[in-house]
């Protein structure tokens, strides 16, 4: 049973703060995998089988074995502490489904942009989207088997990122690895918010 602020029983533990985070990136980069790996509840998925309709539209370069695609969102939840719960929204990767991005982005405190070093160009649309809206984000390089390993500073330069944007390695299949990415994002989002607050005070 849910209680309003004035209806909660005396002495009841405070409700945890709910925080919304986006998991973004190009097609086939591992967004659905990350949400599923880290979610403590069964994730909601809106995957559909790829059909001939997408031929010539969806770029399968580097992910030729992929047979499904997210058409709306993935959704999962992870409890970081008694005071903090994260709600994760995985975005669709193809341009033709981007009309849902603005709805998904409402109220999000930040985003994880997953990157595949075999197809780094797939990150640019997500990076541009969050930079234009001033949304804090981190870039998580998903370590695909067989992919060339780049230094993180090389990735930062290749993506033309601001030096303050964290770039980290991750394995989207692993819960702990994905959780560390989310914690990095939370820390970055808090630092960004504090820096903006100080800028307003000093102006």
C-alpha positions as CSV (number, residue, x, y, z in Angstrom):
1,X,0.0,0.0,0.0
2,X,1.3,3.5,-0.9
3,X,1.2,6.3,1.6
4,X,1.3,10.0,0.9
5,X,3.8,12.1,2.9
6,X,1.2,12.8,5.6
7,X,-0.2,9.3,5.6
8,X,2.9,7.2,6.3
9,X,2.9,5.5,9.7
10,X,4.9,7.2,12.4
11,X,8.4,5.7,12.6
12,X,8.1,4.2,9.1
13,X,11.4,4.2,7.1
14,X,11.5,7.0,4.5
15,X,10.8,6.0,0.9
16,X,13.9,5.7,-1.3
17,X,14.6,8.4,-3.9
18,X,13.7,7.2,-7.4
19,X,16.1,8.3,-10.2
20,X,15.6,7.9,-13.9
21,X,18.6,7.0,-16.1
22,X,18.7,6.4,-19.9
23,X,20.8,3.6,-21.5
24,X,21.6,4.8,-25.0
25,X,23.9,4.1,-28.0
26,X,23.8,2.8,-31.5
27,X,22.1,-0.2,-32.9
28,X,23.2,-3.5,-31.4
29,X,25.6,-2.0,-28.9
30,X,24.3,-3.9,-25.9
31,X,21.6,-1.6,-24.3
32,X,19.1,-4.4,-23.9
33,X,21.8,-6.7,-22.5
34,X,22.9,-4.1,-19.9
35,X,19.4,-3.4,-18.6
36,X,18.7,-7.1,-18.4
37,X,22.0,-7.9,-16.6
38,X,21.7,-5.3,-14.0
39,X,17.9,-5.2,-13.3
40,X,16.8,-6.8,-10.0
41,X,13.4,-7.4,-11.5
42,X,12.5,-9.1,-14.8
43,X,13.1,-6.4,-17.4
44,X,10.4,-5.1,-19.7
45,X,11.5,-5.4,-23.3
46,X,9.9,-4.3,-26.5
47,X,12.0,-6.3,-28.9
48,X,10.7,-7.3,-32.3
49,X,12.2,-9.7,-34.9
50,X,14.1,-7.9,-37.7
51,X,12.2,-8.3,-41.0
52,X,12.8,-7.4,-44.7
53,X,11.2,-4.0,-44.0
54,X,14.5,-3.0,-42.4
55,X,16.7,-4.0,-45.3
56,X,18.6,-1.0,-46.5
57,X,17.4,1.0,-43.5
58,X,19.0,-0.7,-40.5
59,X,22.8,-0.9,-40.6
60,X,23.8,-4.4,-39.6
61,X,27.5,-3.8,-40.1
62,X,29.4,-5.6,-37.4
63,X,26.2,-7.1,-35.9
64,X,25.1,-9.4,-38.8
65,X,24.0,-12.1,-36.4
66,X,21.5,-9.8,-34.6
67,X,17.9,-10.9,-35.2
68,X,15.8,-8.6,-33.0
69,X,15.6,-4.9,-32.2
70,X,14.1,-2.6,-29.5
71,X,11.2,-0.7,-31.0
72,X,10.2,1.4,-27.9
73,X,12.3,0.9,-24.8
74,X,13.7,-1.5,-22.3
75,X,12.9,-1.0,-18.6
76,X,14.6,-2.3,-15.5
77,X,15.2,-1.3,-11.9
78,X,18.2,-1.6,-9.5
79,X,18.4,-0.6,-5.8
80,X,21.7,1.1,-5.1
81,X,21.0,1.6,-1.4
82,X,18.2,2.0,1.1
83,X,18.0,5.6,0.0
84,X,18.3,5.2,-3.8
85,X,16.6,3.2,-6.5
86,X,17.5,3.6,-10.2
87,X,14.9,3.2,-13.0
88,X,16.6,2.3,-16.2
89,X,15.2,3.1,-19.7
90,X,17.0,1.6,-22.7
91,X,16.4,3.6,-25.8
92,X,15.9,2.2,-29.3
93,X,19.0,2.4,-31.5
94,X,17.7,3.1,-35.0
95,X,16.9,6.5,-36.3
96,X,13.4,5.5,-37.3
97,X,12.4,5.0,-33.6
98,X,13.9,8.2,-32.3
99,X,10.6,9.9,-32.0
100,X,10.2,8.2,-28.6
101,X,13.5,9.6,-27.2
102,X,12.1,12.9,-26.0
103,X,9.4,11.1,-24.0
104,X,11.9,8.7,-22.5
105,X,14.3,11.6,-21.6
106,X,11.8,13.5,-19.6
107,X,13.0,13.7,-16.0
108,X,16.2,11.7,-16.6
109,X,19.2,12.9,-14.5
110,X,21.7,11.4,-16.9
111,X,22.5,8.8,-19.5
112,X,24.9,6.0,-20.3
113,X,26.1,6.0,-23.9
114,X,27.3,2.5,-24.8
115,X,30.0,2.3,-27.3
116,X,31.3,-0.5,-29.6
117,X,34.9,0.3,-30.7
118,X,34.2,-1.5,-34.0
119,X,31.5,1.0,-34.8
120,X,32.3,4.2,-32.8
121,X,30.4,6.4,-35.2
122,X,27.2,4.8,-33.9
123,X,27.7,6.9,-30.7
124,X,27.6,10.3,-32.3
125,X,23.8,10.7,-32.5
126,X,23.4,9.8,-28.8
127,X,26.2,12.1,-27.7
128,X,24.8,15.0,-29.8
129,X,21.4,14.5,-28.3
130,X,22.6,14.7,-24.7
131,X,25.1,17.5,-25.3
132,X,22.4,19.6,-27.0
133,X,20.1,19.2,-24.0
134,X,22.7,19.6,-21.3
135,X,22.1,16.1,-20.0
136,X,25.1,14.6,-18.1
137,X,26.3,11.4,-19.6
138,X,29.2,8.9,-19.5
139,X,30.5,6.8,-22.3
140,X,30.8,3.0,-21.5
141,X,33.0,1.1,-23.9
142,X,31.4,-2.4,-24.2
143,X,34.1,-5.0,-24.5
144,X,33.0,-7.2,-27.3
145,X,35.0,-10.3,-28.0
146,X,37.4,-9.8,-31.0
147,X,37.1,-6.0,-31.0
148,X,40.3,-4.0,-31.0
149,X,41.0,-2.6,-27.5
150,X,41.6,1.2,-27.5
151,X,42.9,3.3,-24.6
152,X,40.1,5.3,-23.0
153,X,41.9,8.6,-23.9
154,X,41.9,7.4,-27.6
155,X,38.1,6.9,-27.4
156,X,37.6,10.3,-25.8
157,X,39.5,12.0,-28.6
158,X,37.8,9.9,-31.4
159,X,34.4,10.9,-30.0
160,X,35.4,14.5,-29.5
161,X,34.2,14.5,-25.9
162,X,34.6,17.2,-23.4
163,X,37.5,16.2,-21.0
164,X,35.0,16.2,-18.1
165,X,32.9,13.4,-19.7
166,X,33.9,10.1,-18.1
167,X,34.9,7.2,-20.4
168,X,34.9,3.7,-18.8
169,X,35.2,0.1,-19.9
170,X,32.4,-2.4,-19.2
171,X,31.0,-5.8,-20.0
172,X,27.3,-5.2,-20.4
173,X,26.6,-8.9,-19.8
174,X,28.0,-8.6,-16.2
175,X,25.8,-7.2,-13.4
176,X,28.7,-5.8,-11.3
177,X,30.4,-4.2,-14.3
178,X,27.2,-2.5,-15.4
179,X,26.5,-1.4,-11.8
180,X,29.9,0.3,-11.7
181,X,29.0,2.3,-14.9
182,X,25.8,3.4,-13.3
183,X,27.6,4.6,-10.1
184,X,30.1,6.5,-12.3
185,X,27.2,8.2,-14.0
186,X,25.5,9.1,-10.7
187,X,28.8,10.7,-9.4
188,X,29.2,12.6,-12.7
189,X,25.6,13.8,-12.6
190,X,26.0,15.1,-9.0
191,X,29.2,16.9,-9.8
192,X,27.6,18.5,-12.9
193,X,24.6,19.6,-10.9
194,X,26.8,21.1,-8.2
195,X,29.0,22.9,-10.7
196,X,25.9,24.4,-12.4
197,X,24.5,25.5,-9.0
198,X,27.8,27.3,-8.2
199,X,27.8,28.9,-11.6
200,X,24.3,30.3,-11.0
201,X,25.3,31.6,-7.5
202,X,28.4,33.4,-8.7
203,X,26.7,35.0,-11.7
